Structures are given as C-alpha cells and as structure tokens.
Amino acid sequence: MEIRKRLTLQFTIIVAVILFLAELSIFIFSELKWKEDFNSRLQSKATAVTKLLLDVEGVDADILRLIEKNNLSTMPFEEIHIFNNANEEIFSSRDSSNLLITPEMLELIRVNKYIDPVQGRYTLVGFEYFGIKDRIIVVAGAIDIYGLRKLTNLRNILIIVFMVSLLILYLSGRLFSNRALRPILKVIHEVPAITESTLHLRVDEGNGRDEIARLAQTFNKMLERLEAVFKVQQSFIANASHEIRTPLAHISGQMEVALLKERTREEYVTLISNVLEDIINLGNTANRLLLLTMANSESYQIPKDTVRMDELLWEAHAELIKTHPTYRVTIQFQEDFEGDSETEQLLSVIGNDQLLRIVILNLMENGCKYSAGHRVQITLEHPNQLIRIRFSDQGVGIPIEEQELVFEPFYRGKNVASVQGSGLGLSLVRRITQLHGGTITLRSVPGEGSEFILEIPILFEEFNL
C-alpha cells in the first residue's frame, strides 16, 4: 500500500475511533441524565400520591384513584402501588397492572430503601415511605416515551454525524497526506531525470527545515559525492586517453619507420633510445595520472607520520640532480636551526613523505625546467605555526590570466608549449597540498620569473587523509 493511502487510512481510523468514543460518551451520559430525571419525577409523583392517601383525611383509595385518572400530569402508562408492612397492597392506580411486583422485590426495597429496576419498557422506582403508623412500600412505574424518543433521535443524529464525519475525515485525510507528501512526490518526480549524464541536477529541498527537507538534503549530498566520483572517473579516462595516445602513437610511428628497411647499428641505438625515452615518459605520466585520480577520490586513505621537511628538501634535491645533472638548486633557510627537539618540531609536519616528496620534486623540476639557467632558489621559513617553502626562478613567467589555470590538469601555458611536459604536475601538487591541510600560491611576472609558495601547518593532525 502506498504511504499516501496508508496515512489517509490511519488518520481516518484514529480520528474515527476518537469521534466514536466521544459520541458514545455523549449518548450514555444523556441516557443516564434522562433516566435520572425521569426516575426523580416518577418518585416525586409517587410520593405525592402516597401523602394524599395517608396524610389527607377524607381521601381513600377510590377517591385517590379517581383523582389520578383525571390528573393531566400523569405519566404515560403510569402505575403506582402502595403496600403496607405485611406486603398487602393498599392502593393501586390501575385496575390491572403490567408490573411484576414480587415479595422479594418488596423485601429488597426494605433492605436498600430505594431501587430503580427496569421491566421491559417500564422504568420502576421502589422506595420506603414512613407513614404515621407504619412503614409503607411504594412501587411506581411508567414508560418514558418522550425520553426514549429523544434518545432515539439523539442516536440517529449521532450516527448521521459519525457517517458524514467519516467521509469528511477521509477526504481531509487525503488532502492532508497529499500536502504532507508533496515534497516526496516532487522528489520522486525529479529523481528519474538524474542520470549519469545529469548528475549536476539536484532535487528540491522544500522549506529546508522539516524531515523531508533533510531527506532531500541528504540525497543531494549523496548526489554530490556520486558526481565527484563520476568526474574523477571521467577525468581519468579522458586524461589517460589524451596523454597515453600521443607517446604510443610516437612509439608506434618510430617502430613502423624502422621496419621499412634495414638500419645501421647506430640508427637502431638511436631508435631504441628514443623509444625508451617515450616509454619512461609514458610510465611517468601513468604514475601521475594514477596519483591524481587517487588524490581526487574522497575515499583515498594515505598513511601518515612525522616528516622532516628540511630532510625531504635535500632528498628531493639529490633525486633531481641525479636525473638532471644540469639543474641548479639552491636551498636556503630563513635562520639557523639548532639540532634540538624544538628545531625538529618546527621543521616537522604530519603527512606522507612520498607524496610530499612528489610536491617538492615537481616544484623544483618546474623551476629549473622553465628557467633559462635551469636554476631555482628555495627558501624555507616557519611563520605562525607554518612551514613555508618558496620556490623562486628567473624564468619566462606566467601571464596573469593563466596563473590560476596552471593548477588544472593538462593545462600548459602558451609561452612554454615548446618545453616537454604533461601538465599534470601542478594539479597533483595542489591536491596533495590540500590533503595535508596546506596551500600553494603563485606569484609571477611575465619575463621576470615565478615564485610558488608552499605552506603546510606544523604537526597538523586534523587534516583529512
């Protein structure tokens, strides 16, 4: 059953039960009240008749019976019977009685002083009256025609009200459930439009305050995560196909040309060297693509430990010089550090040494690669609980309009298009820096050089890894 129908049914049943109990209470209390009033009137009438018979001189049973026959206030089918202490009937308002009065009833009246039984349609009251000479038992009965009619009318009215109320409750319940579930129905209508190609769409969050709005917000957050995952996947496929296709085509072309005719040993050596260089570049590109894809994944988890940034600088420097002997890197510290525990804390961060080495190595290599003298100046500082490393070069610089774009995957400046590169290094640098709670900024003047500023918190343990 749909939630809308279930809510309507539950709402109708709950309110119907409450309404039924309320109407039942009204009917029962009304019946008790009318019975109490009728019994009181019947007892008053029987008491008045008994006083006339016993306390007024000159009034005997025959005269009293005649008076009662002409009494306009006589109740419908009224009967009054008076008994003495020996259970002998000394007065009856009717010649033939429809009431069943037994000695046991009379004895019960003497014990309880008052009873009000019901016999068929008759309502009876029995009570004890203390006369001048004797204890008198009076039994009176009548049919409450008007009361029963009123109760019947009340019952019919309550039934009609209940049935009409059920219909109104059902219709209002449908309206209520439709209004309450309208945001969910809207979400259900919007969700089919969200596919892998339209993950940027979001469902309506309504008023933003109730539970349905929070459900929509949770769903939108899930869509954001899915969109990020799809973007990473699509980016990896696009980037991989873009970057791997060129070196593979280059390798394939060289091999096809080499097979066209016999070559000298020197030509084969040159060919193999060129192919090997392309394979190395292809491997580096694949590794960087893999690292970039993992770093962009929200579920990416990396091991972390205490890392000395000064030691990492020297290790990256040694690795760079080993592969590029012509590069010149100058490392300078803002001040002299003493070799104690305080110095170690000032130069240490919590992170992954391999990823941080990739950051430093990329910034070193870029500074040397795009500088005319293949030279980069590195300065290490530690202001305000930060480790700040500046990478300064005297290269061609980066135009202002391109300075933010250089951190995007595969973007390469127009003034360095002739220099070999994949365009992945700086995007990887920024993502790894973000994973370590740090920032990477760029200052550059075209024709004068560039300065990349890396800042990472000292012993920062709360970043998302």
C-alpha positions in Angstrom: 0.0 0.0 0.0 1.3 3.5 -0.8 2.3 5.7 2.1 -0.2 8.3 1.0 -3.1 5.8 1.2 -1.8 4.3 4.4 -1.5 7.8 6.1 -5.1 8.6 4.9 -6.4 5.3 6.3 -4.5 5.6 9.6 -5.6 9.3 10.0 -9.3 8.3 9.3 -9.3 5.3 11.7 -7.6 7.2 14.6 -10.0 10.2 14.4 -13.0 8.0 13.7 -12.3 6.0 16.9 -11.9 9.2 18.9 -15.1 10.6 17.4 -17.0 7.3 18.1 -15.9 7.3 21.7 -16.9 10.9 22.1 -20.4 10.3 20.6 -20.8 7.1 22.7 -20.0 9.1 25.8 -22.5 11.8 24.8 -25.2 9.2 24.3 -24.5 7.3 27.5 -24.4 10.4 29.7 -27.5 11.7 28.0 -29.3 8.4 28.7 -28.2 8.4 32.3 -29.3 12.0 32.8 -32.7 11.5 31.2 -33.2 8.3 33.3 -32.2 10.1 36.4 -34.6 13.0 35.7 -37.5 10.5 34.8 -36.9 8.5 38.0 -36.9 11.7 40.1 -40.2 12.8 38.6 -41.7 9.4 39.0 -40.6 9.2 42.6 -41.9 12.7 43.3 -45.3 11.8 41.8 -45.5 8.5 43.7 -44.6 10.4 47.0 -47.3 13.0 46.4 -49.9 10.3 45.8 -48.8 8.4 48.9 -49.1 11.6 51.0 -52.6 12.2 49.7 -53.6 8.7 50.7 -52.0 8.5 54.1 -51.9 12.1 55.4 -55.0 13.8 54.0 -58.3 13.0 55.8 -61.2 12.0 53.7 -59.1 10.7 50.8 -59.4 6.9 50.4 -58.2 4.6 47.7 -61.2 5.0 45.5 -61.2 8.8 45.6 -57.5 8.8 45.0 -57.8 6.5 42.0 -60.5 8.8 40.6 -58.2 11.8 41.1 -55.3 10.1 39.3 -57.5 9.2 36.4 -58.2 12.8 35.8 -54.8 14.1 36.6 -53.3 15.8 33.5 -49.7 15.4 34.8 -50.0 11.6 34.8 -47.0 10.0 33.1 -47.5 7.6 30.2 -48.7 4.2 31.4 -48.2 5.3 34.9 -48.8 2.8 37.8 -48.5 3.5 41.5 -48.8 0.6 44.0 -48.6 1.1 47.8 -48.0 -1.8 50.2 -48.2 -2.0 54.0 -45.7 -3.6 56.3 -47.4 -7.0 55.7 -46.9 -6.7 51.9 -50.6 -6.1 51.4 -51.5 -3.8 48.6 -53.5 -0.9 50.0 -53.6 1.2 46.8 -53.2 0.7 43.1 -53.7 3.4 40.5 -54.7 0.9 37.9 -57.2 -1.9 37.9 -54.9 -4.3 36.1 -51.1 -4.0 36.4 -48.4 -4.6 33.8 -45.8 -4.6 36.5 -44.4 -7.8 38.2 -44.1 -6.9 41.9 -42.9 -9.9 44.0 -42.4 -10.3 47.7 -38.7 -10.5 47.0 -38.8 -7.0 45.4 -40.6 -5.6 48.4 -38.1 -7.1 50.8 -35.2 -5.7 48.7 -36.8 -2.3 48.9 -36.9 -2.6 52.7 -33.3 -3.6 52.8 -31.9 -1.0 50.3 -34.5 1.8 50.9 -34.5 2.5 47.2 -34.4 0.6 43.9 -34.9 1.5 40.2 -35.2 -1.6 38.1 -36.4 -1.9 34.6 -39.1 -4.3 33.3 -39.3 -4.3 29.6 -40.2 -0.7 28.5 -41.2 0.2 32.1 -39.0 2.1 34.4 -39.7 1.4 38.0 -38.8 3.1 41.3 -39.3 1.4 44.6 -38.8 3.3 47.9 -39.8 3.1 51.5 -42.2 5.8 52.9 -42.5 6.3 56.7 -46.1 6.8 57.5 -47.6 7.9 60.8 -48.4 4.4 61.9 -46.5 2.1 59.6 -43.6 1.7 57.1 -45.0 1.9 53.6 -43.5 0.5 50.5 -44.2 2.4 47.3 -43.6 1.0 43.8 -44.2 3.2 40.8 -43.6 2.5 37.1 -44.1 4.3 33.8 -42.9 4.3 30.3 -40.6 7.3 29.4 -42.0 7.7 25.9 -40.6 11.1 25.3 -37.2 10.3 26.8 -36.9 7.2 24.6 -37.9 9.3 21.6 -35.3 11.9 22.4 -32.7 9.1 22.9 -33.7 7.6 19.5 -33.4 11.0 17.8 -30.1 11.6 19.5 -28.8 8.2 18.4 -29.8 8.8 14.8 -28.2 12.3 14.8 -25.0 10.9 16.2 -25.0 8.1 13.6 -25.5 10.6 10.8 -22.9 12.9 12.2 -20.5 10.0 12.5 -21.0 8.8 8.9 -20.7 12.3 7.5 -17.6 12.9 9.6 -16.1 9.7 8.3 -16.5 11.0 4.8 -15.1 14.4 5.7 -12.2 12.7 7.6 -11.3 10.5 4.6 -11.3 13.5 2.2 -9.4 15.7 4.6 -7.0 12.8 5.2 -6.3 12.5 1.5 -5.8 16.3 1.3 -3.5 16.2 4.3 -1.5 13.3 3.1 -1.1 14.8 -0.4 0.1 18.1 1.1 2.4 16.4 3.6 3.9 14.1 0.9 4.0 16.7 -1.9 7.8 17.2 -1.4 8.4 13.5 -1.5 6.2 13.2 -4.6 8.2 16.0 -6.1 11.5 14.2 -5.3 10.1 11.0 -6.9 9.2 13.0 -10.0 12.6 14.7 -10.1 14.8 11.6 -9.4 14.2 9.8 -12.8 15.7 12.9 -14.6 19.0 12.4 -12.7 21.2 10.1 -14.7 25.0 9.7 -15.1 25.0 12.5 -17.6 22.9 14.8 -15.5 24.4 14.3 -12.1 24.7 18.1 -11.7 20.9 18.3 -11.1 19.6 18.4 -7.6 16.2 17.6 -6.0 14.1 20.4 -4.5 14.8 20.7 -0.7 11.4 22.4 0.1 11.4 24.6 3.1 14.8 23.4 4.3 13.6 22.8 7.8 11.4 19.6 8.2 12.4 15.9 7.9 11.5 15.7 4.2 13.8 18.7 3.6 16.6 16.9 5.5 16.0 13.8 3.4 16.3 15.8 0.2 19.5 17.5 1.6 20.9 14.1 2.4 20.0 12.8 -1.1 21.6 15.9 -2.7 24.8 15.4 -0.7 24.9 11.8 -1.9 24.5 13.1 -5.5 27.4 15.5 -4.9 29.6 12.5 -3.9 28.5 10.5 -6.8 29.1 13.4 -9.2 32.6 13.8 -7.7 33.3 10.1 -8.2 32.0 10.2 -11.8 34.1 13.3 -12.5 37.2 11.6 -11.2 36.4 8.5 -13.4 35.7 10.6 -16.5 38.7 12.8 -15.8 40.9 9.7 -15.5 39.6 8.2 -18.7 39.8 11.5 -20.7 43.3 12.3 -19.3 44.6 8.8 -19.8 43.4 8.6 -23.4 44.7 12.1 -24.0 48.2 11.6 -22.6 48.8 8.0 -23.4 47.7 8.2 -27.0 50.5 10.7 -28.1 53.5 8.7 -26.8 52.0 5.4 -28.0 51.5 6.9 -31.5 55.0 8.2 -31.4 56.5 4.8 -30.4 54.3 3.1 -33.0 55.4 5.5 -35.7 59.1 5.1 -35.0 58.8 1.3 -35.0 56.9 1.3 -38.3 59.5 3.6 -39.9 62.3 1.4 -38.5 60.8 -1.7 -40.1 60.6 -0.2 -43.6 64.3 -1.0 -44.3 67.5 -2.2 -42.8 69.2 0.3 -40.5 72.7 0.7 -39.1 73.6 -0.2 -35.6 73.8 3.5 -34.7 70.4 4.1 -36.1 68.9 1.3 -34.1 70.6 2.5 -30.9 69.1 6.0 -31.6 65.7 4.5 -32.2 65.8 2.4 -29.1 67.0 5.4 -27.1 64.1 7.5 -28.4 61.5 4.7 -27.7 63.0 4.1 -24.2 62.6 7.8 -23.5 59.0 7.8 -24.7 58.3 4.7 -22.5 59.8 6.4 -19.5 57.7 9.5 -20.1 54.7 7.3 -20.6 55.3 5.5 -17.3 55.8 8.8 -15.5 52.5 10.1 -17.0 50.7 6.9 -16.0 52.0 7.2 -12.4 51.0 10.8 -12.2 47.5 10.0 -13.6 47.1 7.3 -11.0 48.2 9.5 -8.2 46.0 12.4 -9.3 43.0 10.1 -9.6 43.5 8.6 -6.1 44.1 12.0 -4.6 40.9 13.3 -6.0 38.9 10.4 -4.6 37.1 11.1 -1.3 37.8 7.6 -0.1 41.5 7.9 -0.7 43.4 7.0 2.5 47.2 7.5 2.9 49.5 6.5 5.7 50.8 9.5 7.7 53.7 10.0 10.0 56.1 12.8 11.2 58.0 14.1 8.3 61.1 16.4 8.5 60.6 19.0 5.7 64.3 20.0 5.6 65.4 16.4 5.1 62.8 16.0 2.4 64.2 19.0 0.6 67.7 17.5 0.5 66.4 14.1 -0.6 64.3 15.6 -3.4 67.3 17.7 -4.4 69.6 14.7 -4.6 67.0 12.8 -6.7 66.5 15.7 -9.1 70.3 16.2 -9.7 70.7 12.5 -10.3 68.2 12.6 -13.2 69.0 16.2 -14.4 72.7 16.9 -13.6 72.5 20.4 -15.3 69.8 21.7 -13.0 71.0 24.0 -10.2 69.0 24.2 -6.9 70.0 26.5 -4.1 68.4 25.8 -0.7 68.4 28.5 2.0 67.0 28.5 5.5 65.5 31.7 6.9 67.5 31.3 10.1 70.0 28.9 11.6 68.4 26.0 13.3 69.9 24.3 16.3 69.8 20.5 16.3 67.5 20.1 19.3 63.9 18.8 19.8 62.4 22.2 19.4 64.0 22.6 16.0 62.7 19.1 15.0 59.2 20.2 15.9 59.5 23.5 13.9 60.6 21.6 10.8 58.1 18.7 11.1 54.7 18.0 9.7 52.2 15.1 9.9 51.9 13.7 6.5 53.0 11.2 3.9 56.7 11.6 3.0 56.4 10.1 -0.5 53.5 12.4 -1.5 55.3 15.4 -0.1 58.5 14.5 -1.9 56.4 14.5 -5.2 55.3 18.0 -4.4 58.8 19.3 -3.7 60.3 17.4 -6.6 57.6 18.8 -9.0 58.1 22.4 -7.9 61.9 22.0 -8.1 61.8 20.5 -11.5 59.4 23.1 -12.9 61.5 25.9 -11.5 64.6 24.6 -13.3 62.8 23.4 -16.4 61.2 26.8 -17.3 64.2 28.9 -16.2 66.8 29.9 -18.7 69.7 29.0 -16.5 67.9 25.8 -15.1 68.2 27.4 -11.7 65.7 27.6 -8.8 66.1 29.3 -5.4 64.4 27.5 -2.4 63.8 29.3 0.9 62.4 27.6 4.0 60.6 29.7 6.6 58.4 28.9 9.6 56.0 31.8 10.4 52.9 31.3 12.7 53.0 27.5 13.1 53.6 27.0 9.4 56.3 25.7 7.3 56.6 27.9 4.3 58.8 26.9 1.3 59.4 29.4 -1.5 60.4 28.1 -5.0 61.7 31.1 -7.0 63.0 31.0 -10.6 64.1 33.6 -13.2 62.1 32.0 -16.0 59.7 33.3 -18.6 56.9 33.9 -16.0 53.2 33.2 -16.3 50.6 35.7 -17.6 48.1 36.8 -15.0 45.2 35.3 -16.9 46.8 31.9 -16.9 48.1 31.8 -13.3 45.0 30.0 -11.8 44.7 27.7 -14.9 48.2 26.2 -14.4 46.8 24.2 -11.5 44.2 22.5 -13.7 45.1 19.0 -15.2 46.8 19.1 -18.6 46.8 22.9 -18.9 50.1 24.3 -20.2 51.0 28.0 -20.7 51.2 29.2 -24.2 54.8 30.6 -23.6 56.1 27.1 -22.6 54.4 25.0 -25.2 57.8 24.1 -26.7 59.0 22.6 -23.4 58.2 19.0 -22.9 55.7 18.3 -20.2 52.4 16.6 -19.3 50.6 19.5 -17.5 49.8 17.2 -14.6 52.5 18.2 -12.1 50.9 21.4 -10.6 47.4 19.9 -10.4 48.9 17.0 -8.4 50.9 19.4 -6.3 47.8 21.4 -5.3 45.7 18.3 -4.5 48.4 16.7 -2.3 48.9 20.0 -0.5 45.2 20.2 0.2 45.3 16.7 1.6 47.9 17.9 4.1 45.9 20.9 5.1 48.1 23.3 3.3 48.0 25.8 0.4 50.0 26.5 -2.7 50.0 30.0 -4.2 51.7 31.6 -7.2 53.3 35.0 -7.8 54.6 35.6 -11.3 55.6 38.4 -13.5 56.0 37.6 -17.2 59.6 37.9 -18.3 60.9 38.1 -14.8 60.1 34.8 -13.2 57.7 32.9 -10.9 57.5 32.1 -7.2 55.5 29.2 -5.9 54.8 29.4 -2.1 54.0 26.1 -0.3 52.6 26.4 3.2 51.9 23.4 5.5 50.9 23.5 9.2 53.5 22.3 11.6 52.4 19.0 13.2 48.9 19.5 11.9 47.0 16.3 12.8 43.4 17.1 11.9 43.6 17.2 8.1 41.6 14.8 6.0 43.6 11.9 4.8 
